[in-house]
Amino acid sequence: MNAELAQGPWFMGDQFTAADIQMSFPIEAAMMMPGTGQHFAHLAAFVTRIQTRPAYRAAVKKGGPYRYDRG
């Protein structure tokens, strides 16, 4: 996935698709593991791009923040 995102900002290149939404959840979860962002820079940048999209921010505002841990 990291190598795929090295080719463009989204999984389908320049086009944002439902695939990006679907993949955002496991990638966000993976980024919670210490050091993951340092080893997979393209995945970390992908998460940042997803999280700065207006629709993402609106959804979090409406539904509230979520957590991937059990805490």
C-alpha positions as CSV (number, residue, x, y, z in Angstrom):
1,M,0.0,0.0,0.0
2,N,2.8,2.4,0.8
3,A,4.4,1.7,-2.6
4,E,1.1,2.2,-4.3
5,L,0.6,5.6,-2.6
6,A,4.1,6.6,-3.8
7,Q,2.6,6.7,-7.3
8,G,-0.1,9.3,-6.5
9,P,-2.2,10.8,-3.7
10,W,-4.9,8.2,-3.8
11,F,-5.2,4.5,-4.5
12,M,-6.5,5.2,-8.0
13,G,-3.8,7.9,-8.7
14,D,-5.2,11.4,-8.8
15,Q,-8.8,10.4,-8.4
16,F,-10.3,10.1,-4.9
17,T,-12.6,7.1,-4.9
18,A,-14.6,4.8,-2.5
19,A,-11.4,2.7,-2.3
20,D,-9.7,5.5,-0.4
21,I,-12.5,5.7,2.1
22,Q,-12.5,1.9,2.6
23,M,-8.7,1.8,3.0
24,S,-8.6,4.8,5.4
25,F,-9.9,2.8,8.3
26,P,-7.2,0.0,8.4
27,I,-4.5,2.5,7.6
28,E,-5.6,4.9,10.3
29,A,-5.6,1.9,12.7
30,A,-2.1,0.9,11.6
31,M,-0.8,4.5,12.2
32,M,-1.6,4.1,15.9
33,M,1.3,1.6,16.2
34,P,4.4,3.4,17.3
35,G,6.9,4.1,14.5
36,T,4.5,3.1,11.7
37,G,4.4,6.6,10.2
38,Q,8.2,6.8,10.2
39,H,8.5,3.6,8.2
40,F,5.5,4.2,5.9
41,A,5.7,7.8,5.0
42,H,3.2,7.5,2.1
43,L,0.6,5.9,4.3
44,A,1.0,8.6,6.9
45,A,0.6,11.3,4.2
46,F,-2.5,9.5,3.0
47,V,-4.1,9.6,6.4
48,T,-3.3,13.3,6.7
49,R,-4.9,13.9,3.3
50,I,-8.0,11.9,4.3
51,Q,-8.3,13.7,7.6
52,T,-8.1,17.1,6.1
53,R,-10.9,16.5,3.6
54,P,-14.0,18.7,4.4
55,A,-16.3,15.6,4.3
56,Y,-14.1,13.7,6.8
57,R,-14.0,16.7,9.1
58,A,-17.8,17.2,8.8
59,A,-18.4,13.5,9.6
60,V,-16.2,13.6,12.7
61,K,-17.9,16.8,13.8
62,K,-21.4,15.2,13.4
63,G,-20.5,11.8,14.8
64,G,-17.9,12.7,17.3
65,P,-14.3,11.5,17.5
66,Y,-13.6,7.8,17.4
67,R,-10.8,5.7,18.8
68,Y,-9.2,2.5,17.6
69,D,-8.1,1.3,21.0
70,R,-10.1,-0.6,23.5
71,G,-9.8,2.2,26.1
